[in-house]
Every structure is written in structure tokens, then in C-alpha cells.
């Protein structure tokens, strides 16, 4: 008589707790894998798809002390996808655009100075500056800095004038940042894009100290960047104002370039600059592409944040600046300003097509920064809204900004030669501390708050 054999559930599956734990583990691993891929899938961002440069463009000595970790991004996904065309197609199209561009795409005439001038810019009165905003007479000369010679070597100047396609520009004054190399460059980008980094005396001393540069050669290079020393003692006392020159007068420093990208030194591009220009400027048919500010929409919000967080030491002058703009037509952002989607940009990355509208905007904005302070976000909307002809601007979402570049913190350690912070000068009662006093911006406030 045979023995009855009883079968049972394997011991591994007898515990409900164990089964639940394993299920949770597998689901967690799946969702973690999906989440890691989903931002790239949703955003459709692509770095150079054909033979990108895989090896590091430059190996820094350990003593240079780059910040290794970028600042965490605000957004974890992208609701505003940007589609990049194939690298080879972009390269061919930009080549054709540059070859077919007029050699005189500037179209502006500038107020001329001389090498021995006392000031780099004129610093006109408000009414004189405003008189240049309506540019329907091509014969009028526009003030646009350079009333004295920009203090760089003739060797660098000749090289800059020979850059006749795309230029990527950055600057470090006061040794405030580290030089970072762009990532994701296509195989042929360096043959068509010039990379220029402007530095002052303080910064270049540190580059020599870390053996990043050699005094034996005329042409200073660190990776892709050509380093141009600027004798900033001949310009402005404030390093930030000196940085404004390559940021907004790039069309004058590189008079034969057709496109430019400004990159704050705290930023590192992670997408090929040709892909960026093609998707954000050329395909959108605009003069400029710039990110919207992640938090602010109205100029007044940025002005108050500038005072609150001491981004500019003279709060009284901020009050005068904003009241001047209110008196001369500044309005808060509203749907009436479409296609402009905000009054406040994040100007750490600016992509430009050089031409009359863009160059005029840059000149007018530079004049405002010289008249008040180098906080370019405060004057941005006023110049944009008041100037004629109007700018065509692609103000893209912050998610795009965070997917095409990595942001790092400014250098914490500063040498003894760096200008120390100036004590904040508080504002009188008025715009930024309204004590019941009527101001020139009351109508602005009422419209902004919809009262």
C-alpha cells in the first residue's frame, strides 16, 4: 500500500510579510528606474548625437579647487520640451545661415570716442537716454560704450574680429568663479564656434598661480576657452560692471560674429551651443532667447528682492531707478504684453542673433546699467517695452534652462586683491519702504495687485 504524500506551498512563499516585502522591492526598483529615465524622455533633450567629445576637454590640477557638485535644480521634470535636430543637419544649416548673412548685419552707427577718453561710457541723463529708444532714423548715432579703448591686447583684438560665426562668451572678474569646460560638444563644433573668457588682473594671477596658464605664450588657452586679460583698472571700480561689457556689448567686441551665447561663469553648458542656437533662436525665428526667472514675473518683485537680499548696496538708488522707470512708462507684466511671457529674465544664459533689433537693445540696456547699477534684470523689461523696433524674444521656461546647463556656486575663498563688500545704504521712505507717501509707482502697484 503506497504512502500518501502531502504537498505544501514552498516555505519561501508561506510568509505574507515576505511576499509583500519582495513585491514592494521590485515595484520600488521599477519606479526608480522609470523616474530616472522619464525627465529625459519627456523633455526630448539630446546632446550631440554624432560622435560627441567623450574625453575631458581639460584636466584641472587638484589645487584649483573647482566646485564638484552643481546646485540642485528647482524642477525635477520638464513640461516644456525642446527638440534638437540631428547634429549634422544643424551644422549644415548654421553654416548656410552664416555664409548667406550680410557682412553688415549690424545696421547701427555708434557714437565714437577716442583711446584717451576719460570714460568708457557716456552716462547720459534720463531724457537723453530715452531719446535713442525710438530708432526709426538709421542716421542717428547710438551711444554704446567704447568712448575709450577697451583695454585688451591688439593680439586678442585681431583674433576676436576674425570670429565671424558663433561666439560663446563668459567673464570672471574678481576671481569670483572657476573656469568650467562645456560638455556634449559635437565633433566639429570647435571648428565653427569661438570660446572667449574675459578675466581681470586679480583672476589671471590665480590662473598663473595654479599653473593653468604660461607666461611664455601670447595666446592663453584653458581647454576650449581663449583667455583674454582685461585691464579693469581702466574701466569701472565695480567688477560686476566690467562684466557687463562682454555680456551686453558682445556685438561690438566681436563685430563680425552672427550669433553669440553669453554664459555666466557659474554656469556650465551641457548641450552643444550649435544645437541650442538652432532650437531656441533659429527655429523660433527670434532675436534673443533667454530664460524666464524661476520665481518673479514683475520688475517690482525683482527690485524688492534686490533690496531685501542686498544684491545692490545703494537701496536709495534702486528707489530712484524704479521710480524713473514708472514715471516713463514701466508697467507690470500682464497678458497684454504677449508674446512676452514675463518681465524678469534669468540672464545667466543669453542666446542672440546679431542684428539691428538685438544690438540696439543691448546698447540701450548697457546705458541703463551704467546710469544706475549692473543688475540687468531691473532694466530689462523697461528697455524691451519702450524701444522701437520691437525685439522678438523667446523667453523659455526654467525647466529648459536647467536641462541645458549646470549651475555652480560662486567661489567662497577670495584673495586679498578682491574688492570687499560695500556697506549697504538704506533707502529713505518711499518706494521700497512705503510709509503712506505717494510715489511715482503707485499706479504700477495698483495694477500689479489688481486693486
C-alpha positions as CSV (number, residue, x, y, z in Angstrom):
1,X,0.0,0.0,0.0
2,X,1.5,3.3,-1.1
3,X,2.4,6.1,1.2
4,X,0.3,9.3,0.8
5,X,2.5,12.3,0.1
6,X,1.2,15.7,1.0
7,X,2.4,18.8,-1.0
8,X,2.7,22.2,0.6
9,X,3.5,25.8,-0.5
10,X,7.2,26.4,-0.6
11,X,8.5,27.9,2.6
12,X,9.6,31.0,0.8
13,X,6.0,31.9,-0.1
14,X,4.4,30.9,3.2
15,X,5.1,34.3,4.8
16,X,2.7,37.0,3.6
17,X,5.1,39.6,5.0
18,X,8.0,38.3,3.0
19,X,5.9,38.3,-0.2
20,X,4.7,41.8,0.4
21,X,8.3,43.0,1.0
22,X,9.5,41.4,-2.2
23,X,6.7,42.9,-4.2
24,X,7.4,46.3,-2.7
25,X,11.1,45.9,-3.5
26,X,10.5,45.1,-7.2
27,X,8.0,47.9,-7.6
28,X,10.4,50.4,-6.0
29,X,13.2,49.3,-8.3
30,X,10.9,49.7,-11.3
31,X,9.6,53.1,-10.4
32,X,13.2,54.3,-9.5
33,X,14.4,53.2,-13.0
34,X,11.4,54.8,-14.7
35,X,11.8,58.0,-12.8
36,X,15.5,58.2,-13.7
37,X,14.6,58.0,-17.4
38,X,11.3,60.0,-17.5
39,X,12.8,63.5,-17.4
40,X,14.9,62.9,-20.5
41,X,12.1,61.1,-22.3
42,X,9.6,63.9,-21.5
43,X,11.9,66.7,-22.4
44,X,13.4,65.1,-25.5
45,X,16.7,66.7,-24.8
46,X,19.6,65.4,-26.8
47,X,23.2,66.2,-26.6
48,X,25.3,65.9,-29.8
49,X,24.1,62.6,-31.3
50,X,27.0,62.1,-33.6
51,X,30.4,61.5,-32.1
52,X,30.4,63.9,-29.1
53,X,33.7,64.6,-27.4
54,X,33.8,61.9,-24.7
55,X,37.1,62.7,-23.2
56,X,37.5,65.7,-20.8
57,X,38.5,68.9,-22.6
58,X,40.9,69.9,-19.9
59,X,42.3,68.3,-16.7
60,X,42.5,70.8,-13.9
61,X,45.1,70.5,-11.2
62,X,43.7,69.5,-7.8
63,X,44.8,72.8,-6.3
64,X,42.4,74.8,-8.5
65,X,39.5,73.6,-6.3
66,X,36.6,73.5,-8.7
67,X,33.2,73.1,-7.0
68,X,32.5,69.4,-7.9
69,X,28.7,69.4,-7.4
70,X,26.2,71.7,-9.1
71,X,23.4,73.4,-7.3
72,X,20.3,71.1,-7.2
73,X,17.7,72.1,-9.8
74,X,14.3,73.5,-8.9
75,X,12.3,71.3,-11.2
76,X,12.6,67.5,-11.4
77,X,10.9,67.2,-14.8
78,X,10.3,69.2,-17.9
79,X,6.9,70.4,-19.1
80,X,8.3,72.4,-21.9
81,X,10.2,70.0,-24.2
82,X,12.8,71.3,-26.7
83,X,13.5,69.2,-29.7
84,X,17.1,69.2,-31.1
85,X,17.6,68.2,-34.7
86,X,20.4,65.9,-35.7
87,X,23.8,67.5,-35.2
88,X,24.9,67.1,-38.8
89,X,21.8,68.8,-40.1
90,X,22.2,71.7,-37.6
91,X,25.8,72.2,-38.5
92,X,25.0,72.4,-42.2
93,X,22.1,74.8,-41.7
94,X,24.1,77.2,-39.4
95,X,26.9,77.1,-41.9
96,X,24.5,78.2,-44.7
97,X,22.9,80.9,-42.5
98,X,26.4,82.4,-41.6
99,X,27.6,82.3,-45.2
100,X,24.4,84.0,-46.5
101,X,24.4,86.6,-43.8
102,X,25.3,90.1,-44.8
103,X,28.7,91.3,-43.7
104,X,27.0,94.4,-42.4
105,X,24.2,92.8,-40.3
106,X,24.7,95.3,-37.6
107,X,23.0,98.3,-39.2
108,X,23.7,100.7,-36.4
109,X,26.0,103.7,-36.2
110,X,27.7,104.4,-32.8
111,X,28.8,107.5,-31.0
112,X,32.6,107.5,-31.4
113,X,35.2,108.2,-28.7
114,X,38.9,108.0,-28.6
115,X,41.6,106.0,-27.0
116,X,42.4,108.7,-24.5
117,X,38.8,109.3,-23.4
118,X,38.1,109.6,-19.7
119,X,35.1,107.2,-19.5
120,X,34.2,104.0,-21.3
121,X,30.5,105.1,-21.5
122,X,28.8,108.5,-21.5
123,X,26.3,108.1,-18.7
124,X,23.7,110.4,-20.2
125,X,20.7,111.9,-18.4
126,X,17.4,110.0,-18.4
127,X,15.8,112.1,-21.1
128,X,18.9,111.9,-23.3
129,X,19.0,108.1,-23.0
130,X,15.2,107.9,-23.8
131,X,15.7,109.9,-26.9
132,X,17.5,107.0,-28.5
133,X,14.8,104.4,-27.8
134,X,12.8,105.1,-31.0
135,X,15.3,104.2,-33.7
136,X,13.5,104.9,-36.9
137,X,16.2,107.1,-38.3
138,X,19.2,105.0,-39.3
139,X,21.4,108.0,-39.5
140,X,21.4,108.7,-35.7
141,X,24.5,107.5,-33.8
142,X,23.7,105.4,-30.8
143,X,25.7,105.6,-27.6
144,X,27.1,102.1,-26.9
145,X,30.2,102.4,-24.7
146,X,33.7,102.3,-26.2
147,X,34.2,106.0,-25.8
148,X,37.7,104.9,-24.7
149,X,39.6,101.9,-25.9
150,X,38.6,98.5,-24.4
151,X,41.9,97.6,-22.6
152,X,42.9,94.3,-24.2
153,X,45.9,93.4,-26.3
154,X,45.9,94.1,-30.1
155,X,46.7,90.4,-30.5
156,X,43.5,89.4,-28.8
157,X,41.5,92.1,-30.6
158,X,42.5,90.9,-34.0
159,X,41.6,87.3,-33.1
160,X,38.2,88.5,-31.9
161,X,37.5,90.4,-35.1
162,X,38.2,87.2,-37.1
163,X,35.5,85.3,-35.3
164,X,32.8,85.5,-38.0
165,X,30.3,82.8,-37.0
166,X,29.3,81.8,-33.5
167,X,31.0,83.0,-30.3
168,X,30.4,81.8,-26.8
169,X,31.4,84.4,-24.2
170,X,31.9,84.4,-20.4
171,X,33.8,86.5,-17.9
172,X,35.4,86.2,-14.4
173,X,36.3,89.4,-12.6
174,X,37.5,89.5,-9.0
175,X,38.3,85.8,-9.1
176,X,34.7,85.2,-8.2
177,X,34.2,81.9,-10.2
178,X,36.1,78.9,-11.6
179,X,36.6,78.2,-15.3
180,X,34.5,75.2,-16.4
181,X,34.6,73.4,-19.7
182,X,31.4,72.8,-21.7
183,X,30.1,69.3,-22.2
184,X,28.5,67.4,-25.0
185,X,30.3,69.3,-27.8
186,X,29.8,67.8,-31.3
187,X,32.8,66.5,-33.3
188,X,33.0,69.7,-35.5
189,X,31.8,72.4,-33.1
190,X,35.2,73.7,-32.2
191,X,35.9,74.4,-35.9
192,X,32.8,76.8,-36.0
193,X,32.5,78.2,-32.5
194,X,34.8,80.6,-30.7
195,X,35.0,80.4,-26.9
196,X,36.2,83.5,-25.1
197,X,36.7,84.1,-21.4
198,X,37.4,87.6,-20.2
199,X,39.3,87.9,-16.9
200,X,40.8,90.8,-14.9
201,X,44.2,91.1,-13.3
202,X,43.1,89.5,-10.0
203,X,41.7,86.5,-11.7
204,X,44.6,85.9,-14.1
205,X,47.1,86.0,-11.2
206,X,45.2,83.0,-9.7
207,X,45.3,81.2,-13.1
208,X,49.1,81.6,-13.2
209,X,49.4,80.6,-9.5
210,X,47.7,77.3,-10.3
211,X,49.8,76.8,-13.4
212,X,46.8,76.9,-15.7
213,X,48.5,79.5,-17.9
214,X,52.1,80.0,-19.1
215,X,53.7,83.4,-19.4
216,X,55.7,82.1,-22.3
217,X,52.9,82.2,-24.9
218,X,50.8,85.1,-26.3
219,X,47.7,83.1,-26.7
220,X,46.3,81.9,-23.4
221,X,44.0,78.9,-23.5
222,X,42.4,76.7,-20.9
223,X,40.6,73.9,-22.6
224,X,38.2,75.4,-25.2
225,X,38.4,78.9,-23.7
226,X,40.7,81.5,-25.0
227,X,41.6,83.7,-22.0
228,X,41.6,87.5,-22.6
229,X,43.1,89.7,-19.9
230,X,41.2,93.0,-19.4
231,X,43.0,95.8,-17.6
232,X,39.9,96.5,-15.4
233,X,41.7,99.4,-13.6
234,X,41.0,101.4,-16.7
235,X,37.3,100.7,-16.7
236,X,34.9,100.6,-13.7
237,X,35.6,100.2,-10.0
238,X,32.9,97.6,-9.7
239,X,33.9,94.2,-11.2
240,X,30.3,93.4,-11.9
241,X,30.0,96.5,-14.2
242,X,33.1,95.4,-16.0
243,X,31.5,92.0,-16.6
244,X,28.5,93.8,-18.2
245,X,30.7,94.9,-21.1
246,X,31.3,91.4,-22.7
247,X,27.8,90.4,-21.6
248,X,25.9,93.1,-23.4
249,X,28.4,94.6,-25.9
250,X,29.4,91.3,-27.3
251,X,28.4,92.6,-30.8
252,X,30.9,95.3,-30.5
253,X,33.7,93.1,-29.2
254,X,33.0,90.6,-32.0
255,X,31.8,92.8,-34.8
256,X,31.8,90.0,-37.4
257,X,30.0,87.3,-35.4
258,X,26.5,86.4,-36.5
259,X,25.4,84.6,-33.3
260,X,26.5,84.7,-29.7
261,X,25.9,82.9,-26.4
262,X,26.6,84.6,-23.1
263,X,27.3,82.1,-20.3
264,X,27.7,83.3,-16.7
265,X,30.9,81.8,-15.2
266,X,28.9,80.0,-12.6
267,X,27.2,78.0,-15.4
268,X,28.4,75.0,-17.4
269,X,26.9,74.2,-20.7
270,X,25.9,70.6,-21.1
271,X,24.4,70.8,-24.6
272,X,26.3,71.8,-27.8
273,X,25.9,75.5,-28.4
274,X,25.0,75.0,-32.1
275,X,22.1,72.8,-31.0
276,X,21.0,75.5,-28.5
277,X,21.1,78.3,-31.1
278,X,19.3,76.2,-33.7
279,X,16.4,75.1,-31.4
280,X,15.9,78.3,-29.3
281,X,16.8,81.1,-31.7
282,X,16.8,80.0,-35.4
283,X,13.8,77.6,-35.3
284,X,11.8,80.1,-33.2
285,X,12.8,83.0,-35.6
286,X,13.7,85.4,-32.7
287,X,16.5,87.9,-32.0
288,X,17.1,86.6,-28.5
289,X,16.4,83.5,-26.3
290,X,16.6,83.9,-22.5
291,X,15.1,82.0,-19.6
292,X,12.2,83.3,-17.5
293,X,13.0,83.9,-13.9
294,X,12.0,80.9,-11.8
295,X,10.1,83.0,-9.2
296,X,9.4,86.6,-10.4
297,X,7.3,87.9,-13.2
298,X,7.1,91.7,-12.4
299,X,10.1,94.1,-12.4
300,X,9.0,95.4,-9.0
301,X,9.3,91.9,-7.5
302,X,12.9,91.7,-8.6
303,X,13.6,95.3,-7.3
304,X,12.3,94.4,-3.9
305,X,14.3,91.2,-3.8
306,X,17.4,93.1,-4.9
307,X,17.0,95.4,-1.9
308,X,15.9,92.7,0.5
309,X,18.8,90.3,-0.2
310,X,21.3,93.2,-0.6
311,X,22.2,92.4,-4.2
312,X,22.9,96.0,-4.7
313,X,24.3,98.1,-1.8
314,X,22.6,101.5,-2.6
315,X,18.9,100.9,-2.0
316,X,18.2,104.6,-2.4
317,X,19.4,104.5,-5.9
318,X,17.2,101.4,-6.6
319,X,14.2,103.5,-5.5
320,X,15.2,106.3,-7.9
321,X,15.8,103.9,-10.7
322,X,12.4,102.1,-10.4
323,X,10.5,105.4,-9.9
324,X,12.3,106.8,-13.0
325,X,11.0,103.8,-15.0
326,X,7.5,104.1,-13.6
327,X,7.4,107.8,-14.5
328,X,8.4,106.9,-18.0
329,X,6.1,104.1,-18.8
330,X,7.1,100.9,-16.9
331,X,4.0,98.7,-16.4
332,X,3.7,95.4,-14.5
333,X,3.5,92.3,-16.6
334,X,0.1,91.3,-17.9
335,X,-1.4,89.2,-20.8
336,X,-1.4,92.5,-22.8
337,X,2.4,92.2,-23.1
338,X,2.2,88.9,-25.0
339,X,4.1,87.4,-26.8
340,X,6.4,88.4,-23.9
341,X,5.7,86.0,-21.1
342,X,7.5,87.7,-18.2
343,X,9.2,91.0,-17.3
344,X,12.0,89.3,-15.4
345,X,14.6,87.0,-17.0
346,X,17.3,84.8,-15.7
347,X,20.1,86.3,-17.6
348,X,22.8,83.7,-16.8
349,X,22.5,82.4,-20.4
350,X,21.6,84.7,-23.3
351,X,21.4,83.4,-26.9
352,X,21.5,86.1,-29.6
353,X,21.1,86.7,-33.3
354,X,23.1,89.8,-34.0
355,X,21.2,92.4,-35.9
356,X,19.6,95.8,-35.6
357,X,17.0,95.0,-33.0
358,X,19.2,92.9,-30.8
359,X,22.2,95.2,-31.0
360,X,20.0,98.3,-30.3
361,X,18.5,96.5,-27.2
362,X,22.0,95.6,-25.9
363,X,23.2,99.2,-26.3
364,X,20.2,100.7,-24.6
365,X,20.3,98.2,-21.8
366,X,24.1,98.9,-21.2
367,X,23.4,102.6,-21.0
368,X,20.8,101.9,-18.2
369,X,23.2,99.7,-16.3
370,X,25.9,102.4,-16.5
371,X,23.4,105.0,-15.3
372,X,22.2,103.0,-12.3
373,X,23.7,99.6,-11.4
374,X,24.7,96.3,-13.1
375,X,21.5,94.5,-12.1
376,X,20.4,93.9,-15.6
377,X,17.0,92.2,-14.7
378,X,15.8,95.6,-13.3
379,X,16.1,97.4,-16.7
380,X,15.3,94.5,-18.9
381,X,11.5,95.0,-19.3
382,X,11.7,98.8,-19.4
383,X,14.1,98.8,-22.4
384,X,12.3,95.9,-24.1
385,X,8.9,97.6,-23.9
386,X,9.9,101.1,-24.7
387,X,12.3,100.5,-27.6
388,X,11.3,100.7,-31.3
389,X,11.7,98.4,-33.3
390,X,10.4,95.7,-31.0
391,X,12.5,92.7,-30.0
392,X,11.5,89.2,-30.9
393,X,12.3,87.2,-27.7
394,X,11.9,83.6,-26.8
395,X,11.5,83.6,-23.0
396,X,11.8,79.9,-22.4
397,X,10.8,78.1,-19.2
398,X,13.2,77.5,-16.3
399,X,13.0,73.7,-16.9
400,X,14.8,74.2,-20.2
401,X,17.4,76.4,-18.5
402,X,18.1,73.6,-16.0
403,X,18.4,70.9,-18.6
404,X,20.9,72.7,-20.9
405,X,23.3,73.9,-18.2
406,X,24.5,73.1,-14.7
407,X,24.8,75.9,-12.1
408,X,27.6,76.1,-9.5
409,X,28.1,78.3,-6.5
410,X,30.4,81.3,-6.7
411,X,33.9,80.9,-5.3
412,X,33.9,81.3,-1.5
413,X,37.5,81.9,-0.9
414,X,38.7,85.3,-2.1
415,X,42.1,86.8,-2.4
416,X,43.2,90.0,-0.7
417,X,43.0,91.9,-4.0
418,X,39.3,91.4,-4.4
419,X,37.2,94.4,-3.7
420,X,35.4,94.0,-0.4
421,X,31.6,94.4,0.0
422,X,30.4,97.9,0.5
423,X,28.2,98.7,3.4
424,X,24.5,98.8,2.4
425,X,23.0,102.2,2.2
426,X,19.3,102.1,3.3
427,X,16.6,103.8,1.3
428,X,14.5,106.8,2.6
429,X,10.8,106.4,3.0
430,X,9.3,105.9,-0.4
431,X,9.1,103.1,-3.0
432,X,10.7,100.3,-1.1
433,X,9.5,101.3,2.3
434,X,6.2,103.0,1.7
435,X,5.2,104.9,4.8
436,X,1.9,106.2,3.4
437,X,3.7,108.5,0.9
438,X,2.5,108.7,-2.6
439,X,5.2,107.6,-5.1
440,X,5.5,107.6,-8.9
441,X,5.0,103.8,-8.8
442,X,1.6,103.8,-7.1
443,X,-0.3,103.1,-10.3
444,X,2.2,100.2,-11.0
445,X,1.5,98.7,-7.6
446,X,-2.3,99.0,-8.0
447,X,-2.2,97.3,-11.4
448,X,0.2,94.6,-10.2
449,X,-2.0,93.9,-7.2
450,X,-5.2,94.4,-9.2
451,X,-6.6,96.9,-6.6
